């Protein structure tokens, strides 16, 4: 029983941390994947970092551009999904990493991690909608 309570407490703590870091899930994932790809092609470390940083900034810029300029609601929904899905994956992975040794039941672990991923995705969506206040009114 103590391990389950500890797992729930650590899950709540990681959800709070993930709530604040959910906005950065898309650029971090784009940065890591771009860096891995470019560095694997025997490009120098500094050039790989610069290209990955440019790709991460471009990914966020494209999502925000679509949200600010697109009139099609389906396109805006897809842009939000592109932003939220990496945050959900990150939230699931963080909680799974913390609690997989404490909870023996696979069903309980999946439900707990899925809930944490959903909460993190909602946090990313709320943070993304906070960017909308910075948009110029036309």
N, C-alpha and C positions, 0 to 999 in steps of 0.2 A: 504494500500500500504506500509505503514511503517513497519508493521509486516512481510510482505513478504520480504522486503529488509533486515530486521533484521534476519529473518530465513536464508536467503541466505548467509549473512555475517557469522553467527554462523556455518552454514554448511561448509563454506570454512575454517573457523578456526578449526573445528573438523576434517576436511579432512587432514589438515596439521599435526595436532597432530596424527591422525591415520596413516598417511604416515610414521612417524618415529617409531610408536609403532607396525606396522603391522607385523614385524618379530617375535614378541613375542606372537602372538595370539594363535598359536598351543600349545606352552608349558604352557601358562597360562590356557587355557581351559582344557588341560590334568591335570594340577595341581589341579584345582578347582574340577573337576569331581572325580579324584582319592581321594582327601582329603574328599570329601563329602561321597563317598562310604565307605572308610575305617573308618572314624570317626562315621558313622552311625552304624557300626558293633561293637560299644562300645570298640573301641581301643583308647588308650590314645592320647592326643593331639600331643605330641612330635613325637610319632611313626607315626601318620597320616601325619604330616608335612614332616617327613623324607621320607616316602614311596611316597608321592605325588611329592616331589622334585626329587626323583630318577626316577619316571615315566615320569616326564616332560623332564628331561635330556635325558632319553632313547628315548623318542619320537623324539626329534630333532636329536639325534645321528643316529637313524634308517633312518630318511629321508635323512640326509646327506650321510650316508653310501650307500644307494641305489643310490643317485645321483652321487657319486664319483666312485662307482664300477660297477654299472649295465651297460650292453651293450645294453639291450633291450630298445628301445625308448618308448614303451608303459609303461614299468615299471617306467621309469623316469617321464613320463607324469603323472602317478598315484601318484608318490611321490610328484610331484609339486602340484597336486590337493589336496592332504592331507594337504599340507602346506598352500595353498592359501585359501581354503574354510573357515576355521575358521576366517581368516582375513576378508573375505568378509562379513561373518555373523556379526563380530564385527563392521565393518564399517557401515553396515546397521543399527545395533542396536544403535550405538552412535548417528548417525544423526537423527534417529527416536526419540530417547530420548530428543534431543535438540529441534526438530522442530514440534513435534506432537501437541503441543498446539497453535502454531502460524499459521499453515496451516490447513484450514478447509476441503479442497478438498482431498478426499482419493486418487484420481488418482494422483494429483500433489505430495502428500506426498510419495506415492509409487515410483513415478518416481525419485524424489529427493533422497530418501533413496537408491534406487537401483543404481543410478548413483554413490553415495558415496561409496556403497559397492563394485561396480566395480572398482572404483579408488583405494580403499584400497587394493583390491585383486591384482591389477596391481603393487601397491607399494610393496606388500609382494613378488610377483614374481621377481621384480627387486632386492629387498634386498636378496632374496634367490640366485639369479644368482650372486650376489656380493660375496657370499660364495665360488663360484666356482673358484675365483681367488686364494683362499687360498689352493686349492686342490693340492696335490703333483702330478707333471707331471710324468707319467710312460711311 
